[in-house]
Structure formats: C-alpha cells, structure tokens
Amino acid sequence: MILEVAILDVISGEENEFELAFSKTQKIISNISGYISYQLQRCMEKQNRYIFLLDW
C-alpha cells in the first residue's frame, strides 16, 4: 500500500465551499486504478488548512 499525503491551504472564509466541492471528488478518485480510500482532515491550529491522505 502507498500513502499519498498533501497539505492543502484554502482561502480563508471559503472552507465550507472547499469541503463541499471536495466531497464531490470521491466519485472521480474512487474510479482511479489502485484506489483504496482517502481522508480529508481539517487542521485544528489553522482553520483553513487540510491534510489529504490517499491510500493506493
């Protein structure tokens, strides 16, 4: 298994829009060969920062 990690900084004030748009990507990501699962976690210290974890 491969774990891909990305740190995503979103424009402050647009976090809800980002989360809504990102939730729609599950259909796209899940159809990629090798996909296992993903998580999107919000940072506690910096509200507009997310970590994206993708298992292949």
N, CA, C and O of each residue as an XYZ file, in Angstrom:
224
protein
N       0.845     -1.176      0.000
C       0.000      0.000      0.000
C       0.893      1.243      0.000
O       1.961      1.260      0.611
N       0.439      2.256     -0.683
C       1.129      3.550     -0.739
C       0.215      4.593     -0.110
O      -0.978      4.639     -0.407
N       0.778      5.433      0.763
C       0.031      6.534      1.359
C       0.540      7.832      0.751
O       1.710      8.185      0.901
N      -0.337      8.527      0.075
C      -0.019      9.833     -0.507
C      -0.563     10.904      0.435
O      -1.702     10.811      0.894
N       0.246     11.914      0.721
C      -0.132     12.965      1.663
C      -0.003     14.319      0.980
O       1.009     14.610      0.342
N      -1.037     15.143      1.119
C      -0.986     16.500      0.577
C      -1.517     17.466      1.626
O      -2.542     17.208      2.256
N      -0.818     18.574      1.807
C      -1.281     19.643      2.693
C      -1.918     20.697      1.804
O      -1.292     21.200      0.871
N      -3.171     21.027      2.103
C      -3.943     21.947      1.275
C      -4.331     23.177      2.084
O      -5.038     23.065      3.085
N      -3.876     24.339      1.660
C      -4.272     25.596      2.293
C      -5.352     26.233      1.421
O      -5.153     26.472      0.230
N      -6.493     26.498      2.043
C      -7.659     27.045      1.365
C      -7.765     28.530      1.694
O      -7.361     28.958      2.776
N      -8.298     29.304      0.782
C      -8.508     30.730      1.038
C      -9.412     30.870      2.262
O     -10.483     30.267      2.315
N      -8.986     31.660      3.241
C      -9.770     31.862      4.459
C     -11.179     32.328      4.117
O     -11.377     33.210      3.282
N     -12.151     31.714      4.783
C     -13.545     32.056      4.558
C     -14.216     31.188      3.508
O     -15.434     31.252      3.339
N     -13.435     30.375      2.800
C     -14.018     29.523      1.755
C     -13.914     28.033      2.108
O     -13.991     27.173      1.231
N     -13.740     27.745      3.386
C     -13.587     26.362      3.820
C     -14.833     25.513      3.529
O     -14.706     24.380      3.063
N     -16.014     26.037      3.792
C     -17.236     25.263      3.546
C     -17.405     24.942      2.068
O     -17.784     23.826      1.713
N     -17.130     25.906      1.213
C     -17.239     25.684     -0.225
C     -16.224     24.636     -0.678
O     -16.530     23.778     -1.508
N     -15.012     24.716     -0.123
C     -13.976     23.739     -0.449
C     -14.415     22.336     -0.049
O     -14.290     21.401     -0.840
N     -14.928     22.179      1.169
C     -15.347     20.859      1.639
C     -16.471     20.294      0.777
O     -16.481     19.099      0.480
N     -17.403     21.125      0.381
C     -18.493     20.680     -0.483
C     -17.959     20.224     -1.837
O     -18.338     19.162     -2.331
N     -17.085     21.018     -2.431
C     -16.507     20.667     -3.728
C     -15.657     19.398     -3.611
O     -15.701     18.538     -4.491
N     -14.896     19.282     -2.543
C     -14.024     18.122     -2.368
C     -14.832     16.843     -2.190
O     -14.419     15.781     -2.654
N     -15.977     16.935     -1.525
C     -16.802     15.739     -1.309
C     -17.279     15.157     -2.640
O     -17.530     13.956     -2.734
N     -17.403     15.981     -3.647
C     -17.839     15.512     -4.966
C     -16.741     14.759     -5.712
O     -17.016     14.085     -6.706
N     -15.499     14.868     -5.240
C     -14.386     14.205     -5.930
C     -14.307     12.713     -5.627
O     -13.591     11.986     -6.315
N     -15.024     12.246     -4.616
C     -14.965     10.814     -4.262
C     -15.299      9.940     -5.468
O     -14.639      8.923     -5.682
N     -16.292     10.305     -6.252
C     -16.669      9.503     -7.424
C     -15.522      9.432     -8.431
O     -15.288      8.387     -9.040
N     -14.816     10.535     -8.601
C     -13.697     10.573     -9.550
C     -12.519      9.768     -9.013
O     -11.967      8.918     -9.712
N     -12.139     10.043     -7.765
C     -10.976      9.389     -7.167
C     -11.191      7.880     -7.062
O     -10.275      7.106     -7.339
N     -12.383      7.460     -6.668
C     -12.627      6.032     -6.450
C     -12.570      5.216     -7.736
O     -12.467      3.991     -7.676
N     -12.635      5.858     -8.885
C     -12.549      5.146    -10.164
C     -11.124      5.040    -10.698
O     -10.912      4.425    -11.743
N     -10.155      5.616    -10.019
C      -8.763      5.549    -10.448
C      -8.192      4.190    -10.053
O      -8.398      3.719     -8.934
N      -7.477      3.570    -10.978
C      -6.889      2.256    -10.735
C      -5.962      2.289     -9.523
O      -5.088      3.151     -9.424
N      -6.156      1.347     -8.605
C      -5.317      1.254     -7.421
C      -5.881      1.951     -6.193
O      -5.339      1.804     -5.097
N      -6.964      2.709     -6.359
C      -7.576      3.447     -5.244
C      -8.033      2.484     -4.152
O      -8.637      1.452     -4.440
N      -7.741      2.826     -2.897
C      -8.237      2.071     -1.746
C      -9.184      2.946     -0.926
O     -10.344      2.592     -0.717
N      -8.671      4.105     -0.460
C      -9.509      5.004      0.346
C      -8.826      6.362      0.460
O      -7.659      6.524      0.103
N      -9.584      7.333      0.969
C      -8.984      8.641      1.246
C      -9.636      9.262      2.463
O     -10.742      8.896      2.863
N      -8.915     10.218      3.043
C      -9.426     11.017      4.162
C      -9.055     12.472      3.914
O      -7.980     12.775      3.396
N      -9.944     13.347      4.284
C      -9.658     14.775      4.291
C      -9.872     15.239      5.722
O     -10.984     15.166      6.246
N      -8.801     15.719      6.354
C      -8.858     16.148      7.750
C      -8.534     17.634      7.850
O      -7.622     18.129      7.188
N      -9.295     18.337      8.686
C      -9.076     19.767      8.895
C      -8.108     19.987     10.053
O      -8.207     19.324     11.085
N      -7.184     20.907      9.882
C      -6.199     21.242     10.904
C      -6.876     21.988     12.057
O      -7.724     22.850     11.826
N      -6.508     21.662     13.278
C      -7.085     22.344     14.437
C      -6.433     23.700     14.668
O      -7.099     24.640     15.103
N      -5.147     23.811     14.384
C      -4.422     25.046     14.671
C      -4.657     26.130     13.616
O      -4.645     27.320     13.929
N      -4.867     25.719     12.389
C      -5.061     26.667     11.289
C      -6.312     26.245     10.527
O      -6.278     25.283      9.760
N      -7.402     26.954     10.730
C      -8.716     26.544     10.245
C      -8.834     26.388      8.729
O      -9.720     25.682      8.248
N      -7.960     27.034      7.984
C      -8.062     26.927      6.524
C      -7.055     25.933      5.945
O      -6.802     25.939      4.740
N      -6.482     25.082      6.793
C      -5.517     24.070      6.331
C      -6.134     22.682      6.483
O      -6.792     22.374      7.476
N      -5.897     21.858      5.463
C      -6.390     20.485      5.443
C      -5.242     19.556      5.105
O      -4.259     19.957      4.483
N      -5.384     18.298      5.528
C      -4.456     17.260      5.103
C      -5.280     16.214      4.355
O      -6.326     15.765      4.822
N      -4.780     15.849      3.200
C      -5.443     14.885      2.326
C      -4.591     13.619      2.317
O      -3.427     13.646      1.917
N      -5.178     12.516      2.760
C      -4.494     11.232      2.827
C      -5.157     10.286      1.849
O      -6.363     10.048      1.920
N      -4.365      9.747      0.936
C      -4.904      8.897     -0.124
C      -4.155      7.569     -0.128
O      -2.938      7.534     -0.313
N      -4.890      6.479      0.077
C      -4.294      5.147      0.078
C      -4.446      4.518     -1.292
O      -5.536      4.479     -1.862
N      -3.325      4.023     -1.810
C      -3.293      3.315     -3.100
C      -2.921      1.882     -2.841
O      -2.830      1.089     -3.778
